[in-house]
Amino acid sequence: MFDNKETDLQNACRKLEIHFFTTYDIAFLREYKDVMGPIAVGLNFLQGEEMIYLGCLLPTFASVLNSLAAKEVDNYLEYCKTLVHSLIQGLKKR
């Protein structure tokens, strides 16, 4: 949804008669989508109906953790730095 032009999003807001998203809102949502993407992919994989067993858990967990760690050191995050840090800390507690 956020990969489309911002004008499409503004048009949708206009049709729904809700407040427009600001440039900062859209930037935050893009970052949030980027940060939460690895978690969503990992959970989606682990919820698979077929060919999922306990041996898939640790590699998926490690992959998500590595992806988040890479995002933490990239320095391109403006709004979601603390989210990435909190997610990493939460995963390490598990």
Buried (B, 14 or more C-beta within 10 A) or exposed (E): EBEEEEEEBEEBEEEEEEEEBEEEEBBBBBBBBBBBEBBEBBEEBEEEEEEEEEEBEEEBBEBBBEBBEEBBEEEEBEBBBEBBEEBBEEBEEE
